[in-house]
Amino acid sequence: MSRLFARIARFVVALYANASRTVRVALVIYLVHLFAFAGASSGRLRTHSGDTHFSYLASMWLHGRLDLGRAPPNQNDWAEVEYLTLKDGRTVAGAYIRSQPNVFRTIQGKRETILPDAIASRFKKYYVSFPPFPAHLEWGWRSAGEESESQFLEEEGVGCSGGDGW
């Protein structure tokens, strides 16, 4: 690890020595903010996150899905859409408003009062609530066949072994 830092330091010094004043100022500003970010991370940069949303999103794409297809592993930052089939034959998608228990906000933005006895069936779908670019990169690497999907997800901490399966 120290060799890596030494190589990076040599590169930065060489870049700084051969750069114009504008590039030097930009480099200093960048490095100050980089070290401030690293210092404020309180060690979170040393370990992999347990919230592997982008890995899930890449896997969903590989399976031709936009939703997770099952309940999420945790309740951290998932977009949840509830689908209600009403007794009058309509199907609505959206979410109940927490502050107004019987008011359902559809994905079109309309608000409807839907009482529990008006519901014939219900189910939920879960979506990744983050921008897709990192998952797109991951999807590209994975679809190129570098490694099997289960190997990749196990390395990411998603844990597909043990019958959980995708």
Beta strands, then each sheet from edge to edge (+ up, - down):
strand 1: 78-86
strand 2: 91-97
strand 3: 100-106
strand 4: 111-113
strand 5: 119-128
sheet 1: 4+ 3- 2+ 1- 5+
end
